[in-house]
Amino acid sequence: MSCPFTDPRALFGDLAEARSRPGLTWSESMGRYVVSRYGDIVEALHQPEVFSSRPAVPELPSPWRERFAGRVPDRGTLLGHDNPDHDRLRAAVNTFFMPRRLARFEPWIERNAHALIDEFADRGEIELKRHFALPLPLRTIAHIVGLDVDKADWIGFALAFFLGPKDTHYRASPEEKADALLELHEHIREVMADRRRDRRDDLISHVWNVRDSGEAETTDFEMLSLFPGLMLAGHETSSNLLCTGLAHLLSRDGAYEAAQHDDASRARALEELLRYESAITGMSRVVTRDTELGGTRLRAGDEVFLAYASGSRDGSVFDNPDGVLLDRGFERPHLGFGQGVHACLGAPLARLLLKTELRVIHERLPGLRLATPYDELEYGPVGEGRGVPELLVRWNPGGPRPARVRTRPGIQAVVAGKFVVADGVVELEFTPVDGRFPAWAPGAHVDIRFAPGLTRQYSLCGDPAEQDRWRVAVRREADGRGGSVHAHDRLAVGDVVTLTGPRNNFALAPAPEYLFIAGGIGITPLLPMLSRAGAPWRMVYLGRTVRSMPYRDVLRGLGDVTIWTSDRGRFDLDALLASAKPGTAVYCCGPERLLAAVEELCDRHALALHVERFAPKPQEFGRNAEFEVVLAGSGRTVRVGPDESVLDAVNRAGAGVPSTCREGTCGTCEVRVLGGKADHRDSVLTPEERAAGEYLMPCVSRSQTPSLVLDL
Ligand code: FES
């Protein structure tokens, strides 16, 4: 069966017809099968080895291919790569785009949104796309990547080369845009070279940090290839989403005000708008081997178009699919950003940007309304992207000009001292730039942001009574992820760093007696506990050599401390734990081998064990067990069966957790853990974050404990 898929106004009718027919629908205009049903699209998205995304980025035709050779990467986005290259390249950028980490850019976006509206707030009427919806995402993405924001319009012009005739914004010949595109790539190369020497808080610096840490290997040319595609997708889709989203809200009685009640209502409304009409109609895939999808036999080499816009309106999945329901739950995720390994990398940024834009528009443009009747809005031609070339709006001028500027979270602190306290271990002493540090209790740790993209957690090891100085000790790990090497080799007295926290996952619980077991640098969280235990205690401190053990001299004379080095043979942990009185609380911190041994022995001797890990516990994902999740906000408890995700289970109970990839790679679904122990299976949290156990990606991660309490 064939469907036209050519008239933008008839698109949703065509897609509904395609969904109603058996099998896949052949599109003559696209030259490929259209996959229109939700289940079929999701099935294909989660089989990237069978449905390759390479055709989503077609090769450039002559003469551009020859002209750009060696200067403009021909596979200029992650979509153009299958595995193993895709995962390797994505690992260089995906942790940057986690919502929690992107939140630091919100004040910047808000300031710039106000600055743009300052230019036209008094006019009462504007074409919003040209004056706001396009320039703000362009500036934002340029800022986040690390390019000069004043060049944002030029960057948009250069990137418009890729849009071809679909570009209605920049009037210039393809040759002029091609020249600009070549210049843009040269400019990015220069910024990359600059950031290699001088890291800042931007994506280019982040990729260098990831490269230096060895977490993701990329060549310079591959690194260059990451940014233009991201910038193109980032600004084009965001501007379309804002314009069509506003049009849908403003054309329905009461919808705009209901959506603009607060940030939570804005976030909910955005998810529904993304479902109703995403800026991405769909994406193409090529079939790599003979298979079947949606009742149609496909041969290797066949091409399919996964019509996200259709799946998100599938009536077998969504009630009232053609209505805009602002209170629609999150039980079934929409396909507005795709799913799977190729889910939109910039989805968290788009959500942050759109939410901030809506808030500022609401504050600054009172009485906002459409100036063009909704039914007369013109859409661009049918393709992968969907949007209106312009959106004329009116409001009642004279609205407020708020001067609200949010401050960056965290505590600014100066490195006041740096001392060698053992072979390969330095102690860092920090003093606050302003005021005093917050109070903390033994076992607490802080996040130290040494440099952009280089945040690491360390246990506080000083005196909890001191609020004018904090101390941590750092062992140099040459094969680590770069934090300890930075602390040892680059950080200098007088440097300013940002600290966040303190947080405590290793607090002292009341007990009649304590047994502290430290391995090497694992002494740090235990040291402050000794003076605060308030009950009899013993400590065993294990290390390779005396010289490698920090604070051994401090410990002498404090109480019952045994210092044991490897050259004396193996320490008898079994005898130690067998000698502990019933009720003794065992606190242990050190390398995984020590923790595993102590865990086993504490089980054997029925002792309560508290551990602090520097790296996640090695996991084997065997058969999934059933467990329960408590939603702390409502007190509701939901069972998570072996074959469902925490995400689906909590959303079934109305938790409203958004998601994008549903494979643990984007960070969209992140939730805070308030109790229990997570079984992390994602690929965005750092080892330190996994060890801290404060966050969980419920789309893939599960629980190590029978119950998990989530901040929902
Ligand atoms: Fe992407 Fe969970 S939805 S990490």
Boltz pocket constraint, residues with backbone or C-beta under 6 A from the ligand:
constraints:
  - pocket:
      binder: B
      contacts: [[A, 658], [A, 659], [A, 660], [A, 661], [A, 662], [A, 663], [A, 664], [A, 665], [A, 666], [A, 667], [A, 668], [A, 669], [A, 670], [A, 682], [A, 697], [A, 698], [A, 699], [A, 700]]
      max_distance: 6.0
